[in-house]
Amino acid sequence: MPRKRDSEQRPTRIRRLRRSELPVDTLALAGYLIGKTLVRETPQGRLAGRIVETEAYPVGDAAGHAFGGNTPSRRSLFLPHGHAYVYFTYGSCFMMNVSSETRGVGAGVLIRALEPLEGIRFMERRRHTRRLLDLARGPGRLAQAMRIDKKLDGINLCSSAEIWLGDSVRAAGPVGKSIRIGINREVHRLYRFYERGNPFVSGLKRMRE
């Protein structure tokens, strides 16, 4: 169900997740994060959304950035699970992964879509649209709406005051799995996780069923 605008909302109580609660396994973390929240603290106020779609890029996955090894630009993927890996792509947008294994092991979970909860008016200004469904549907839109950029790369998502992972504000619905979107390696892997039937999930309608 589409969210109300900020003027009609009450602040959402969100508990910060502890690192000990996050699975130390890429596929498990990708499924676990469905229904959890991503919170961004800004001078203009708090932005928050339910995570409704993720993609896993596990150890040894040729489609993942970590497959090329640990480099200065990819170092955050090799941090202990629960850190942000932010990168610029397609010459136009940022995207954010959550590191998902132990220190020194490169893997991550891409946050693909959010259902906006708080800071909706700010997201609308960032995205130059009042179409609620399109504020954070897709990883590039999500990063723009939540003011995520390279400055957040490497941040601890379990302790940072700038951006953090929170518990569910309501239980997630059934979780679906499918192939990932927009890749040309390991295309057959069922590494995309999403909340079935949620209109904020990216892609075609059949990719939400």
C-alpha positions as a printed NumPy array, in Angstrom:
array([[  0.   ,   0.   ,   0.   ],
       [  1.435,   3.436,  -0.926],
       [  2.687,   5.422,   2.044],
       [  1.145,   8.678,   3.256],
       [  3.018,  11.947,   2.734],
       [  5.121,  13.226,   5.647],
       [  2.51 ,  15.709,   6.865],
       [  0.108,  12.796,   7.408],
       [  2.633,  10.463,   9.104],
       [  3.687,   9.824,  12.657],
       [  7.41 ,   9.153,  13.23 ],
       [  8.243,   5.472,  12.848],
       [  9.939,   3.679,  15.745],
       [ 12.846,   1.763,  14.275],
       [ 15.284,  -0.37 ,  16.245],
       [ 18.857,  -0.432,  14.972],
       [ 20.108,  -3.899,  14.001],
       [ 23.179,  -5.293,  15.725],
       [ 25.903,  -6.915,  13.643],
       [ 25.372, -10.135,  15.579],
       [ 21.852, -10.302,  14.115],
       [ 23.062, -10.25 ,  10.505],
       [ 23.766, -13.629,   8.888],
       [ 27.423, -14.132,   7.935],
       [ 26.446, -15.588,   4.566],
       [ 25.603, -13.651,   1.416],
       [ 22.493, -15.56 ,   0.318],
       [ 21.13 , -15.736,   3.852],
       [ 21.688, -12.002,   4.353],
       [ 19.963, -11.136,   1.07 ],
       [ 16.824, -12.941,   2.224],
       [ 17.094, -11.693,   5.802],
       [ 17.131,  -8.039,   4.739],
       [ 13.731,  -8.239,   3.049],
       [ 11.32 ,  -6.318,   5.264],
       [ 14.108,  -4.671,   7.275],
       [ 14.666,  -0.913,   7.067],
       [ 17.359,   1.382,   5.728],
       [ 17.65 ,   4.685,   7.591],
       [ 19.531,   7.783,   6.42 ],
       [ 20.049,  10.689,   8.801],
       [ 20.388,  14.092,   7.09 ],
       [ 20.376,  17.738,   8.219],
       [ 16.91 ,  17.966,   6.657],
       [ 15.629,  15.074,   8.745],
       [ 15.443,  11.295,   8.706],
       [ 14.82 ,   9.278,   5.569],
       [ 13.712,   5.674,   5.91 ],
       [ 12.345,   2.845,   3.821],
       [ 11.515,  -0.846,   4.015],
       [ 13.885,  -3.023,   2.02 ],
       [ 11.695,  -4.918,  -0.441],
       [ 14.254,  -6.187,  -2.968],
       [ 17.878,  -7.349,  -2.811],
       [ 20.391,  -9.208,  -4.953],
       [ 23.132, -11.48 ,  -3.641],
       [ 26.654, -11.488,  -5.08 ],
       [ 28.297, -14.32 ,  -3.109],
       [ 31.894, -15.474,  -2.909],
       [ 33.255, -16.547,  -6.289],
       [ 30.343, -15.043,  -8.255],
       [ 31.672, -13.8  , -11.605],
       [ 28.94 , -11.141, -11.7  ],
       [ 30.089,  -9.576,  -8.431],
       [ 32.569,  -6.721,  -8.038],
       [ 34.611,  -8.754,  -5.548],
       [ 35.389, -11.327,  -8.25 ],
       [ 38.187,  -9.082,  -9.519],
       [ 39.928,  -9.157,  -6.157],
       [ 40.501,  -6.683,  -3.364],
       [ 41.424,  -3.279,  -4.793],
       [ 41.281,   0.209,  -3.208],
       [ 37.927,   0.874,  -4.878],
       [ 36.452,  -2.443,  -3.705],
       [ 37.943,  -2.652,  -0.214],
       [ 34.552,  -2.164,   1.481],
       [ 33.278,  -5.449,   0.019],
       [ 36.047,  -7.2  ,   1.96 ],
       [ 35.138,  -5.628,   5.322],
       [ 33.218,  -7.662,   7.926],
       [ 29.521,  -8.131,   7.147],
       [ 27.353,  -5.075,   7.709],
       [ 29.422,  -2.361,   6.012],
       [ 28.335,  -0.206,   3.068],
       [ 29.973,  -0.624,  -0.324],
       [ 28.959,   2.353,  -2.48 ],
       [ 30.035,   2.691,  -6.097],
       [ 29.264,   4.855,  -9.13 ],
       [ 27.984,   3.054, -12.208],
       [ 26.614,   3.593, -15.711],
       [ 28.153,   7.073, -15.585],
       [ 25.041,   8.36 , -13.86 ],
       [ 24.186,   6.873, -10.47 ],
       [ 25.403,   5.383,  -7.207],
       [ 24.416,   1.983,  -5.839],
       [ 24.878,   0.449,  -2.398],
       [ 25.754,  -3.078,  -1.286],
       [ 26.017,  -4.475,   2.22 ],
       [ 29.203,  -6.478,   2.814],
       [ 28.148,  -9.992,   3.68 ],
       [ 31.018, -12.242,   4.765],
       [ 33.945, -12.203,   7.227],
       [ 36.829,  -9.731,   6.958],
       [ 38.968, -10.393,   3.91 ],
       [ 36.256, -12.354,   2.056],
       [ 34.678, -10.309,  -0.731],
       [ 30.921, -10.513,  -1.264],
       [ 27.894,  -8.275,  -0.966],
       [ 24.143,  -7.785,  -1.11 ],
       [ 22.825,  -5.067,  -3.414],
       [ 19.879,  -3.101,  -1.997],
       [ 17.625,  -2.835,  -5.051],
       [ 14.394,  -1.209,  -3.832],
       [ 12.755,   0.47 ,  -0.847],
       [  9.195,   1.169,   0.174],
       [  9.439,   4.765,   1.483],
       [  8.48 ,   5.284,   5.128],
       [  9.855,   8.674,   6.195],
       [ 11.279,  11.745,   4.484],
       [  9.029,  11.311,   1.481],
       [  8.877,  15.015,   0.613],
       [ 12.673,  15.204,   0.676],
       [ 12.858,  12.103,  -1.549],
       [ 10.446,  13.733,  -3.985],
       [ 12.67 ,  16.798,  -4.26 ],
       [ 15.746,  14.622,  -4.721],
       [ 14.068,  12.535,  -7.396],
       [ 12.133,  15.383,  -9.063],
       [  8.909,  13.404,  -8.99 ],
       [  5.873,  13.015,  -6.771],
       [  5.21 ,   9.505,  -8.067],
       [  5.597,   7.555,  -4.829],
       [  6.2  ,   4.209,  -6.513],
       [  9.202,   5.565,  -8.4  ],
       [ 11.041,   7.249,  -5.523],
       [ 13.239,   4.27 ,  -4.589],
       [ 12.276,   1.488,  -7.001],
       [ 15.62 ,   0.407,  -8.436],
       [ 19.106,   0.774,  -6.913],
       [ 20.042,   4.018,  -8.676],
       [ 16.781,   5.747,  -7.775],
       [ 17.112,   4.444,  -4.226],
       [ 20.569,   5.986,  -3.82 ],
       [ 19.422,   9.313,  -5.228],
       [ 16.322,   9.419,  -3.016],
       [ 18.29 ,   8.504,   0.125],
       [ 21.254,  10.8  ,  -0.649],
       [ 23.695,   7.901,  -0.849],
       [ 27.033,   8.653,  -2.48 ],
       [ 30.69 ,   7.636,  -2.301],
       [ 31.134,   9.498,   0.994],
       [ 29.216,   6.65 ,   2.664],
       [ 31.45 ,   3.91 ,   1.258],
       [ 32.885,   1.744,   4.05 ],
       [ 30.494,   2.974,   6.738],
       [ 29.459,   0.547,   9.473],
       [ 25.713,   0.114,   8.928],
       [ 25.237,  -1.17 ,  12.467],
       [ 26.78 ,   1.796,  14.302],
       [ 26.93 ,   4.809,  11.977],
       [ 24.994,   7.971,  12.767],
       [ 24.649,   8.738,   9.036],
       [ 23.12 ,   5.591,   7.572],
       [ 22.105,   2.363,   9.284],
       [ 20.08 ,  -0.822,   9.096],
       [ 16.963,  -1.154,  11.229],
       [ 14.606,  -3.932,  12.199],
       [ 11.264,  -4.502,  10.478],
       [  8.473,  -2.059,  11.224],
       [  6.047,  -4.722,  10.045],
       [  6.512,  -8.345,   9.127],
       [  7.614,  -9.098,   5.592],
       [  5.233, -10.918,   3.297],
       [  6.184, -14.032,   1.328],
       [  9.678, -13.72 ,  -0.157],
       [ 10.216, -14.612,  -3.79 ],
       [ 13.432, -15.532,  -5.61 ],
       [ 14.421, -15.011,  -9.23 ],
       [ 17.337, -14.416, -11.545],
       [ 19.098, -11.085, -11.12 ],
       [ 18.421,  -8.011, -13.26 ],
       [ 20.785,  -6.345, -15.74 ],
       [ 23.796,  -8.682, -15.558],
       [ 25.534, -10.75 , -18.235],
       [ 27.414, -13.281, -16.077],
       [ 26.008, -16.045, -13.891],
       [ 22.61 , -15.043, -15.264],
       [ 20.888, -18.293, -14.28 ],
       [ 21.461, -17.915, -10.529],
       [ 18.353, -17.346,  -8.394],
       [ 20.048, -14.696,  -6.3  ],
       [ 17.397, -11.947,  -6.382],
       [ 15.074, -11.751,  -3.346],
       [ 11.903,  -9.661,  -3.096],
       [  8.667,  -9.238,  -1.17 ],
       [  6.025, -10.854,  -3.358],
       [  3.285,  -8.543,  -4.599],
       [  4.879,  -5.373,  -3.243],
       [  4.419,  -2.56 ,  -5.825],
       [  7.688,  -0.916,  -4.776],
       [  9.732,  -3.861,  -6.111],
       [ 11.569,  -2.924,  -9.331],
       [ 11.197,  -4.494, -12.741],
       [  8.214,  -5.708, -14.671],
       [  5.029,  -6.793, -12.858],
       [  5.897, -10.447, -13.383],
       [  9.125,  -9.831, -11.452],
       [  7.04 ,  -8.981,  -8.36 ],
       [  4.771, -12.025,  -8.39 ]])
